[in-house]
Amino acid sequence: MVTLKGDERIDFLLAEENMRIIQSKEVFAFSIDAVLLARFTSVPITRGKILDLCTGNGVIPLFLSRRSQVKITGVEIQERLYDMAVRNIELNQLENQLEMIHGDLKDMPQELGNGRYDQVTCNPPYFPTPKTDKRNVNEHLAIARHEIHCSLEDVVKTCSRLCKSGGKVSMVHRPGRMIDIISLFRKYRLEPKRIQLVYPKEGKEANVLLIEAARDGKPDLKVLPPLYTHNENGDYSQEFREILYGN
């Protein structure tokens, strides 16, 4: 039996009806961005290894375990979130496929070795570090959302070092950082291969960027059709509803 702490609760993992996830309003609850990244990213099916950086409560490894049979490792710097991720593995009886590491992503190339992973995924902090008096008073949320412990360049550099030549790196971010991301990808030998923009509805600006690159790849970028999360009536679009809840 998995023990819950504080205000934690157990939720269904959306379309994955047989999976559950421990979440907390005060500590960490996954966002739609994690769902989109887990659906967007390429994955090795039966051979290779996947690494998820900034894993939070392990939501992306949980989703990817339904698409892949390979070993999946998550890395989380916050001990409280790492503990939730470990218990989520136990809750879903995935100890033979998933594992978690409590540590700083910047230390992972030295700890895990360069070029060891076929796929590296990351849902990093989106926002530059604000002044202390403007940060979220909840330290767990502040670290998850702001570049307090790692910059965007730290994330890209680490992803590149951990990924095999020919392997893939997938990231979800804000569209406003697209040029920064592409520039850093190329600086660290990651060639953008697929991009998809997600919009709240037709006629609105994109609010989510999904991007995948190949380590040491050749230039050939595919821009996928846009994804609209809501229709004109404000309801979830059919495509987005299928992503969340299945067919």
Residue pairs with C-beta under 8 A, 6 or more apart in sequence:
2 10
2 22
2 87
2 90
2 91
3 87
4 10
4 22
5 83
6 24
6 26
6 27
7 24
7 25
7 26
7 27
8 22
8 23
8 24
8 27
8 84
9 22
9 23
9 24
10 20
10 21
10 22
10 23
10 91
11 20
11 21
11 23
12 19
12 20
12 21
13 19
13 20
13 21
13 59
13 62
13 63
14 35
14 244
14 245
15 243
15 244
15 245
15 246
16 62
16 63
16 66
17 246
19 62
19 66
19 92
20 88
20 91
20 92
21 30
21 57
21 58
21 59
21 62
21 88
21 91
22 57
22 84
22 87
22 88
22 91
23 29
23 30
23 57
23 84
24 84
26 138
26 140
27 80
27 81
27 84
27 140
28 56
28 57
28 80
28 81
28 84
28 140
28 141
28 144
29 57
30 56
30 57
30 59
32 208
32 229
32 244
33 123
33 172
33 208
34 56
34 59
34 60
34 63
34 123
34 172
35 63
35 243
35 244
36 172
36 198
36 208
36 210
36 227
36 243
37 60
37 121
37 123
37 170
37 171
37 172
37 210
38 59
38 60
38 63
38 64
38 67
38 121
39 63
39 243
40 170
40 172
40 194
40 196
40 210
40 212
41 64
41 119
41 121
41 168
41 170
41 212
42 119
42 168
42 170
42 212
43 50
43 64
43 67
43 68
43 70
43 119
44 50
44 68
44 70
44 118
44 119
45 67
45 68
45 69
45 70
46 68
46 69
46 70
47 70
47 118
48 70
48 117
48 118
48 119
49 70
49 71
49 72
49 73
49 116
49 117
49 118
49 119
50 61
50 64
50 68
50 70
50 71
50 72
50 73
50 117
50 118
50 119
50 120
50 121
51 72
51 73
51 74
51 75
51 108
51 112
51 116
51 117
51 119
51 120
51 121
51 162
52 58
52 60
52 61
52 64
52 72
52 73
52 74
52 75
52 120
52 121
52 122
53 75
53 105
53 108
53 120
53 121
53 122
53 124
53 155
53 158
53 159
54 75
54 76
54 77
54 105
54 122
54 123
54 124
54 125
54 144
54 155
55 61
55 74
55 75
55 76
55 81
55 85
55 100
56 76
56 81
56 84
56 85
56 123
56 144
57 81
57 84
57 85
57 88
58 74
58 76
58 84
58 85
58 86
58 88
58 89
58 98
58 100
59 88
60 74
60 121
60 123
61 72
61 73
61 74
61 85
61 98
62 88
62 92
62 94
62 98
64 72
64 121
65 72
65 92
65 94
65 97
65 98
69 97
70 97
70 118
71 97
71 98
71 99
72 97
72 98
72 99
73 98
73 99
73 100
73 101
73 112
74 85
74 98
74 99
74 100
74 101
75 100
75 101
75 103
75 105
75 108
76 82
76 85
76 100
76 101
76 102
77 102
77 103
77 104
77 105
77 143
77 149
78 140
78 143
78 144
79 102
80 140
81 140
81 144
82 100
82 101
82 102
85 100
86 100
89 95
89 98
89 99
89 100
101 108
101 111
103 111
104 149
104 150
105 150
105 154
105 155
105 158
106 150
106 154
106 158
108 158
108 162
109 158
109 161
109 162
112 162
114 161
114 162
115 161
115 162
115 163
115 164
115 165
115 167
116 162
116 164
117 162
117 163
117 164
117 167
118 163
118 164
118 167
118 168
119 163
119 167
119 168
119 169
119 170
120 159
120 162
120 163
120 167
120 168
120 169
120 170
121 169
121 170
121 171
122 155
122 159
122 169
122 170
122 171
122 172
123 171
123 172
124 147
124 150
124 152
124 155
124 171
124 173
125 143
125 144
125 145
125 146
125 147
125 148
125 150
126 145
126 146
126 173
126 174
126 177
127 145
127 146
127 147
128 146
128 147
129 135
129 146
129 147
129 148
130 146
135 142
135 146
135 148
136 142
136 145
136 146
142 148
143 149
150 158
152 177
152 180
152 181
152 184
153 184
155 171
156 169
156 181
156 184
156 185
156 187
156 188
156 190
157 184
157 188
159 169
159 171
159 188
159 190
160 169
160 188
160 189
160 190
160 215
161 188
163 169
163 190
163 215
164 215
165 215
165 216
166 214
166 215
166 216
166 217
167 214
167 215
168 193
168 212
168 213
168 214
168 215
169 185
169 190
169 212
169 213
169 214
169 215
170 210
170 211
170 212
170 213
171 181
171 210
171 211
171 212
172 208
172 209
172 210
172 211
173 181
173 208
173 209
173 211
174 207
174 208
174 209
175 197
175 205
175 206
175 207
175 208
175 209
177 209
178 195
178 209
178 211
181 209
181 211
182 192
182 211
185 191
185 192
185 211
185 213
186 192
189 215
189 216
190 213
190 214
190 215
190 217
191 213
191 214
191 215
191 216
191 217
191 218
191 219
191 220
192 211
192 212
192 213
192 221
193 212
193 213
193 214
193 217
193 220
193 221
193 222
194 210
194 211
194 212
194 221
194 222
194 224
195 209
195 210
195 211
195 212
195 221
195 222
195 223
195 224
196 209
196 210
196 211
196 223
196 224
196 225
196 226
196 227
197 206
197 208
197 209
197 210
197 226
197 227
198 206
198 207
198 208
198 209
198 210
198 226
198 227
198 228
198 229
199 205
199 206
199 207
199 226
199 227
199 228
199 229
200 207
200 228
200 229
200 230
201 228
201 229
201 230
201 231
201 232
201 234
202 228
202 232
206 226
227 239
227 240
228 237
228 239
228 240
229 236
229 237
229 240
230 236
230 237
230 240
231 237
236 244
